[in-house]
Amino acid sequence: MTKSTNAAWVLVGVGTQLTAMVVTGFALGYGLDVWLGSKPIFMLVFGCLGFIGGVLKAYKLLIRLG
């Protein structure tokens, strides 16, 4: 594989991981809110944490790409 092909696959992985972390954060928060019967505070908190974690993971992968 060429370097540009590898870079394309890394970018696909970055987008997928970012999306997965945000969706997982919202899903866990929603489940906690339903279980505890609370307002959507946990959904927002875990969604934000998922976004932050996804951005950090994307940053690390993109730094490794060079």
C-alpha positions in Angstrom: 0.0 0.0 0.0 1.1 3.5 -0.6 1.4 6.2 2.0 -1.7 8.0 0.8 -3.7 4.9 1.0 -2.6 4.3 4.6 -3.4 7.9 5.4 -6.9 7.5 4.0 -7.5 4.4 6.2 -6.3 6.3 9.2 -8.7 9.1 8.5 -11.6 6.7 8.1 -10.6 5.2 11.5 -10.4 8.6 13.1 -13.9 9.5 12.0 -15.3 6.1 13.1 -13.7 6.2 16.5 -14.8 9.8 17.2 -18.4 8.9 16.2 -18.4 5.7 18.2 -17.1 7.4 21.4 -19.7 10.2 21.2 -22.6 7.8 20.5 -21.4 5.4 23.3 -21.2 8.3 25.7 -24.8 9.4 24.9 -26.1 5.9 25.1 -24.5 5.2 28.5 -25.7 8.5 29.8 -29.2 7.8 28.5 -29.2 4.4 30.2 -28.1 5.9 33.5 -30.8 8.6 33.2 -33.5 6.0 32.6 -32.2 3.7 35.4 -32.1 6.6 37.9 -35.1 8.4 36.6 -33.2 11.7 36.4 -33.2 14.5 33.9 -30.9 14.1 30.9 -27.9 15.4 32.9 -26.0 12.1 32.6 -26.6 11.9 28.9 -25.1 15.4 28.5 -22.2 14.7 30.8 -21.3 11.4 29.2 -21.9 12.8 25.7 -19.4 15.6 26.4 -16.9 13.2 27.9 -17.3 10.9 24.9 -16.6 13.9 22.6 -13.6 15.0 24.6 -12.2 11.4 24.6 -12.9 11.1 20.9 -11.1 14.3 20.0 -8.1 13.3 22.1 -8.0 9.9 20.5 -8.3 11.5 17.0 -5.5 13.9 17.9 -3.2 11.0 18.9 -3.9 9.1 15.7 -3.4 12.2 13.5 -0.1 13.0 15.3 1.1 9.5 14.6 0.2 9.9 10.9 2.6 12.8 10.7 
